[in-house]
Amino acid sequence: LLAGVPLEHAKISSDIISYAKGALKLKLNQSIYVTLTDHINFAIERVSQGIEPQNALLWEIKRFYPQEFQLGIYALELIHDRLGILLPEDEAGFIALHIVNVELDEDNMDHIFQVTKVIQEIMTIVKYHFHAEFDTSNVYYYRFITHLKFFALRLLKDNQFNEDEENELLDVVKDKYCTSYECVLKIKDFLEKKYNYTLQEDEIVYLTIHVHRVVHKTKGGMK
């Protein structure tokens, strides 16, 4: 697959991956050596032809995948230093999505675009329900986004969460985190209408707890 890729492009990709594993402590499987090298080579070819693709999800990528986007920026700087080629910031976003793709052990890049869109839709519901802005550097925000990544992937693959018995925690969180529970009911209604996906009780419990934490335990979370 990489027979036609210039050696320097492959070396840049290898150095980016080494930085990701070393400095950023990202866990990546071996497939990233092929997919990232192929993408970087393609991106360099495109910009040399005067083609600069637009990344419609760039804002979401910056907010939801900050570490991966940081790696994308590092990649752009490395390419500029080594080859004198300046790739647009949109490419940092595309590189970030390749990293997320491998972290989720996915083989379909379209799923990662869709996962990002689902996260954005859910976060918008939370934001407007509470009239809140979130501290994206807070650990609870990071945990919520991580939870939503895997949840959205399951939703898009139509892997319904199977419950064996009634969840006793549901009544507890309904009473203790009532406003967050009301927000999750809005999310539930939205997912049913747009994706024909029904939230199960366990998922409602987990989402309610995450929503409560991200809203009430981030600095300046509530407006």
C-alpha positions in Angstrom: 0.0 0.0 0.0 2.8 2.4 0.8 5.2 1.4 -2.0 4.7 4.7 -3.8 5.1 6.9 -0.6 8.3 8.9 -0.4 10.6 7.7 2.4 10.6 11.2 4.0 6.8 11.2 4.3 6.9 7.8 6.0 9.7 9.0 8.3 7.6 12.1 9.3 4.6 9.8 10.0 6.8 7.5 12.2 8.1 10.5 14.1 4.6 11.9 14.7 3.5 8.5 16.1 6.5 8.3 18.3 5.7 11.7 19.7 2.1 10.6 20.3 3.1 7.5 22.2 5.9 9.2 24.1 5.0 12.8 24.9 1.2 12.4 24.8 1.0 8.8 26.1 -1.6 7.9 23.5 -2.2 4.2 23.0 -2.2 3.4 19.3 -2.3 0.1 17.4 0.0 -0.7 14.5 -2.5 0.2 11.8 -1.8 3.9 12.4 1.6 3.5 10.7 -0.2 2.8 7.4 -3.3 5.0 7.7 -1.4 8.1 9.0 1.4 7.8 6.4 -1.1 7.4 3.6 -3.1 10.4 4.8 0.0 12.7 5.2 1.2 11.7 1.8 -2.2 12.5 0.3 -2.5 15.8 2.2 0.9 16.9 0.9 0.0 16.0 -2.7 -3.3 17.9 -2.4 -1.7 21.1 -1.1 1.0 20.9 -3.8 -1.9 21.0 -6.3 -3.4 24.0 -4.7 -6.3 22.0 -3.1 -7.1 22.9 0.5 -10.0 20.8 1.9 -12.4 22.3 4.5 -12.9 20.5 7.7 -16.5 21.2 8.7 -15.9 19.7 12.2 -12.8 21.6 13.0 -14.3 23.5 15.9 -15.8 20.3 17.4 -12.5 18.4 17.0 -10.6 21.2 18.9 -13.1 20.9 21.8 -13.7 17.2 22.0 -10.3 15.8 21.1 -7.8 18.4 22.4 -4.8 16.0 22.8 -5.3 14.5 19.3 -5.7 18.0 17.8 -2.4 19.1 19.6 -0.8 16.1 17.8 -2.3 17.4 14.5 -0.7 20.8 15.1 2.6 19.1 15.9 2.4 17.1 12.7 1.8 20.3 10.7 4.9 22.0 12.3 7.0 18.9 11.6 6.0 18.8 8.0 6.7 22.5 7.6 10.1 22.1 9.3 11.2 19.1 7.2 9.6 19.8 3.8 8.9 23.6 3.9 5.2 22.8 3.1 2.6 24.6 5.1 -0.6 22.6 5.5 -3.8 24.4 6.7 -5.2 24.0 10.2 -8.0 21.9 8.8 -5.5 19.1 8.2 -4.6 19.1 11.9 -8.2 18.2 12.5 -8.2 15.4 9.9 -5.0 14.0 11.5 -6.6 14.2 14.9 -9.6 12.1 13.6 -7.2 9.5 12.3 -5.8 9.2 15.8 -9.2 9.0 17.4 -10.1 6.4 14.8 -7.3 4.1 16.0 -7.9 4.8 19.7 -11.5 3.5 19.2 -10.1 0.6 17.2 -12.3 1.5 14.3 -11.8 0.7 10.6 -14.3 3.2 9.2 -13.4 6.9 9.2 -17.0 7.8 8.4 -18.0 6.5 11.8 -15.6 8.9 13.5 -17.1 11.9 11.6 -20.5 10.7 12.7 -19.4 10.1 16.3 -18.1 13.6 16.5 -21.4 14.9 15.2 -23.4 12.9 17.8 -21.2 14.3 20.6 -21.8 17.8 19.3 -25.5 17.2 19.3 -25.6 15.9 22.8 -23.4 18.6 24.2 -25.6 21.2 22.5 -28.7 19.8 24.3 -26.8 19.9 27.7 -25.5 23.4 27.0 -28.9 24.9 26.3 -30.7 22.9 29.0 -28.5 24.4 31.7 -27.5 27.6 29.9 -24.0 26.6 30.6 -20.5 26.9 29.3 -17.9 24.2 30.2 -14.3 24.3 31.2 -12.9 22.0 28.5 -9.7 21.4 30.5 -11.6 19.9 33.5 -11.2 16.2 34.1 -15.0 15.8 34.3 -15.4 17.3 30.9 -12.8 14.9 29.5 -14.5 11.9 31.1 -17.8 12.9 29.7 -16.5 13.3 26.2 -14.7 9.9 26.5 -18.0 8.3 27.6 -19.8 9.9 24.7 -17.3 8.7 22.2 -17.9 5.1 23.0 -21.6 5.6 23.4 -21.9 7.3 20.0 -20.0 4.6 18.3 -22.3 2.0 19.8 -25.3 4.0 18.7 -24.0 4.3 15.1 -23.3 0.6 15.0 -26.8 -0.1 16.3 -25.5 -2.1 19.2 -28.3 -1.7 21.7 -27.3 -1.9 25.4 -28.8 -5.1 26.8 -30.2 -5.1 30.3 -30.6 -8.2 32.3 -32.6 -6.7 35.2 -34.2 -3.5 36.4 -31.6 -0.9 37.4 -32.2 0.1 41.0 -29.9 3.2 40.6 -32.3 4.9 38.2 -34.7 6.0 41.0 -31.7 7.2 43.0 -30.3 9.4 40.3 -33.8 10.7 39.3 -34.2 12.0 42.8 -30.7 13.1 43.5 -29.9 14.7 40.1 -33.3 15.7 38.9 -32.3 18.5 36.6 -29.6 16.4 35.0 -32.1 13.6 34.6 -34.6 15.9 32.9 -31.7 16.9 30.5 -31.0 13.2 29.7 -34.7 12.7 28.9 -34.3 15.4 26.3 -31.3 13.5 24.9 -33.3 10.3 24.9 -36.1 11.9 23.0 -33.7 13.4 20.5 -31.9 10.1 19.9 -35.2 8.2 19.4 -36.4 10.7 16.8 -33.2 11.2 14.8 -31.4 7.9 15.2 -34.2 5.5 16.2 -32.1 4.5 19.2 -33.7 3.8 22.6 -31.6 4.7 25.7 -31.8 1.8 28.2 -31.9 2.4 32.0 -28.2 1.8 32.6 -27.3 4.3 29.8 -29.7 6.8 31.4 -28.1 6.4 34.8 -24.5 6.8 33.4 -25.5 9.8 31.3 -27.3 11.5 34.1 -24.3 11.1 36.4 -21.9 12.4 33.7 -24.2 15.4 32.9 -24.4 16.3 36.6 -20.6 16.2 37.0 -19.8 18.1 33.9 -22.3 20.9 34.7 -21.8 21.2 38.5 -18.1 20.3 38.9 -16.4 22.3 36.2 -15.2 25.8 37.0 -17.8 28.3 35.9 -19.9 25.5 34.6 -23.2 27.3 35.3 -24.0 30.7 33.9 
